[in-house]
Amino acid sequence: MVDNFNEMYDGGKVREPYKRLEDWTNAMPTELRAMKQAEAEALFRRIGITFAVYGEGGDPDRLIPFDMFPRVFTQNEWRKLERGIKQRARALNAFLLDVYGRAEIVRAGKIPGRLVFQNEAFERAVTGFTPPRGIYSHIVGIDIVRTGPDEFFVLEDNCRTPSGVSYMLENREIMMRMFPQLFRENRIEPVDGYSDALRRTLASVAPAKCDREPNIGILTPGHYNSAYYEHSFLADLMGVELVEGQDLFVEGGFCWMRTTEGPKKLDVIYRRIDDAFLDPLCFRPDSMLGIPGLMDVYRSGGVSICSAPGAGVADDKAVYTFVPEMVRFYLGEEPLLNNVPTWQCAKPDDYKYVLENMADLVVKEVHGSGGYGMLVGPKSTTEQIEAFRQKVEAHPENYIAQPTLALSATPTFVQEGIAPRHVDLRPYCLVGEKIELVPGGLTRVALKEGSLVVNSSQGGGVKDTWVLAE
Amino acid sequence: MILTVNHVTTYDYDAPMRGAVQSLRLFPSRFDGQRTIRWDVEVQGGTRGGSFRDGAGDKVEGWSLRGPVSEVTISVVGQVETTDTAGVLRGHRETVSPLAYMRETTATWQSAEIRDLARDAVGETEDALDRAHRLSTAVAEAIAYRPGVTHAHTTAAEALAQGEGVCQDHAHALIACARALGMPARYVSGYLLASEEGAPHEAAHAWAEIWIESIGWIGFDPANRCCPDARFIRLGSGLDAREAAPIKGVAQGEGTERLEVTVALEQVQQ
């Protein structure tokens, strides 16, 4: 892939933000690098940050590979990204507030009602209820790829409970511990304000009935969940409770937490479980994870739930196509971040095009995530394409397709030394009283040569992401 | 017509439970066809939680009971003045788009037989209201009223295959048929005053509403081959019986549950 944008090298020339990193790598002998890599791994293991992958079996405590070579943005690049990300987070929230209210965007004919109201993620149960400050998605994870010096595309939005922010924080922590001189030589914007900002965001959406400093809890499905580490890590950093469904109950229109000193009122729940499992009385009756009656308390204003139930209708892959339209419709602005052109197999013309050009496209399941249920045409065998074609033919409406983008690459430590590997970026935008974005995010890297799939479940790793101060 | 309602639901447990939580959709709808004179809902020994009106216009109220609980009794005493609107849900405030009622559920799954029934019933008819009436008649003819042959989890497809069922089965079948033709439809729970002609039905009743673009939501009761009139009291709606249930609850513990329901509906003589 010769044409791909290399974030460090412009031909033989090193780009500005990476200047000092070249000296750093040149000065690092191979043995030292191996030592440092082992040290990093030991640190990650000691902290306990591991990533279990659903359905893959094997070692559930497998470490997600960490690449020590940082990914760097200039202040200028970041400012542009930041404006685009915040704009998108505002539009997505405006959309959610609208579709659970009067749905003006549907009335205006900007998006088909079918896509919204017949969407599996649309929760009829929360229509007519307005969450505090009208915010549904309090943590918006926007997956971004780069294809050129000034070309960024949004791959997908994550409005429910985007995970991975603990990696952003830990990657930085470990880099600072191992290479303190790097952080003296480069002026790098800090990311450790994230936990305070998250806490502020959650506190700012406490219910109107809460007349004191709100009690906040992170609701986790438990330690078998692949992101459990992150749940407990964030609870620790913020100094809030980490709770499971069985620790909570409802009474008198409020949600209570069982503690050794008796029940304690919980005002804001940062939930890391899906809508379907929140409350067996409202959603899945067989849910063992949820709190019976929680949705009644929520809808009568006794507790806040972040992200709000129903937020998923904004990050559906079929709704994604309409996000630029949302920016124009609600904000009256032109989108600063572009979408990847998308074909929807539900449309006959698009469907025909996708079937004819499958070998050149990336085809995704509308409701899939984590890199499962997708086909990267150019990287697949004829048999794989054929097998996938049959799935698409069986349920065209479940699939969308996008061109294979020439993803940017950044230098990455590999067996043979340093080589370019493809990356994406997930920044975490916080939406509460204010919209905040820490300078950085999670860079995921496809460690396999030529691979475009950065998901940790498919052989991806992570990097520290730098934004240089001016 | 002024109707009085006396509705007592009792859950009995053979072993004490650690606690119970209820979500009640047990309040008369507000629309041109009914005016609530008084309405008291009480869960004996329970704590009243928050209440709210949802996007479909239903009032919902939460209750909880601390353990040990060996019995949960929910009583409703009320009086409602009703008028006949020929089934039309006029003056009802709701924000949910009718399109949200196109979603299939387990109970309203559209089997090939459901689709056939729907297609055959409407034939060449184009008019939506006429279609809805024909569907309701077809469902009434395809499923004979017979209590005890179906249960709470019987699906529309199963009831149709069996050819017998109760009002819940009729409503599910009509909803499935309507959705199969692209018409939004929903399940409605409520009460029905026994008529003197002795048409068979229960006082705790259920029917379906179908969305007609030019009019709005209209009720159809295949079980009684009519549209809801002044004898009906409407409580709440949902995609199917489970969603529209007037009483939803869970009790934590090992005990087995026994349910007893009595509903008395009377017309106040003026």
Interface residues (C-beta under 8 A of the other chain):
Chain A: Y100 G101 R102 A103 V106 G113 R114 V116 F117 Q118 F122 R124 A125 V126 T127 G128 F129 F249 V250 E251 G252 G253 P280 L281 C282 P285 P292 G293 M295 D296 V297 R299 S300 G301 G302
Chain B: G19 V21 Q22 S23 T47 R48 G49 G50 S51 F52 R53 D54 G55 A56 V60 E61 G62 S64 R66 E94 T95 V96 S97 L99 A100 M102 R103 L239 R242 K248 G249 V250
